[in-house]
Every structure is written in structure tokens, then in C-alpha cells.
Amino acid sequence: MGVVKGFWQHTNGKIYAVQSDTLGKIIGGVGPLDPDDLHELDQYDYQPAIKGWLEEAVACHKLHRINPLLCK
């Protein structure tokens, strides 16, 4: 099964890199990240430690995918 990586922004403005499977299940993440110093998504060390928090934030509609290039 494949892996999808992307940047997500919380309603509080903080940005996270999130890794999920192709069915949308979150595997891990990293953050919060400095929006002025984002790296390529493959350069982050995704950890399952914040997985539960990310899942809850998505379920509460507080976290959404972003394209940081369009946010500047």
C-alpha cells in the first residue's frame, strides 16, 4: 500500500506534515513547523506519537490540507 504525505494547517495557524496511507488513515506526522522554513515532504521524520492528536483534529474539522505555495 502506498503512502501519501502533505502539509496540513490547524485552525490555530500551525502547520504539520502528515503521512497517511492511500485510504486516508493517518500513519504519523511532525510539527508544528515554521511556515517560513518548510522542507520537501520526504525530508521529515514522521512519528506516530502525534497520530491520535492529528486524527482528532481532522475529525473536529480543525485540520485541513494546504498547498503552502498557494498560501504565500
C-alpha positions in Angstrom: 0.0 0.0 0.0 1.3 3.5 -0.8 2.0 6.4 1.4 0.7 10.0 0.9 2.4 13.0 2.5 1.2 16.5 2.7 1.1 19.7 4.7 -1.9 20.4 6.9 -2.8 23.5 8.7 -4.6 23.7 12.1 -7.2 26.4 12.7 -4.7 27.9 15.2 -2.4 28.6 12.1 0.2 26.0 12.9 1.4 23.7 10.1 2.1 20.0 10.3 3.5 17.4 7.8 1.2 14.4 7.8 1.8 10.9 6.4 -1.2 8.7 5.6 -1.9 5.6 3.6 -3.8 5.7 0.3 -7.1 5.1 2.1 -6.6 8.3 4.2 -5.6 6.6 7.5 -3.0 8.8 9.3 0.2 6.9 10.0 2.3 9.7 11.5 3.2 13.3 11.5 5.6 16.0 12.5 5.1 19.6 13.7 4.3 22.3 14.3 6.5 23.5 11.6 7.8 27.0 10.8 5.7 28.2 7.8 8.7 30.2 6.5 11.0 27.2 6.6 9.2 24.3 5.1 11.2 21.5 3.5 10.4 18.8 1.0 7.9 16.3 2.5 10.4 13.4 2.2 12.9 15.2 4.5 10.7 14.9 7.6 10.9 12.2 10.2 7.2 11.2 10.6 6.4 9.9 14.0 3.3 8.0 15.3 3.4 10.0 18.6 1.0 12.7 17.4 -1.2 10.4 15.3 -4.1 10.4 17.8 -4.0 14.2 18.1 -3.9 14.6 14.3 -6.9 12.2 13.9 -8.9 14.1 16.5 -8.1 17.4 14.9 -9.2 16.1 11.5 -12.4 14.7 13.0 -13.2 18.0 14.6 -12.6 19.9 11.3 -9.7 21.8 12.9 -7.0 20.5 10.5 -7.1 20.7 6.7 -4.7 20.1 3.8 -2.9 23.1 2.3 -0.6 23.8 -0.5 2.0 26.1 1.1 3.0 27.5 -2.3 -0.5 29.0 -2.7 -0.5 30.4 0.8 2.3 32.9 0.2 
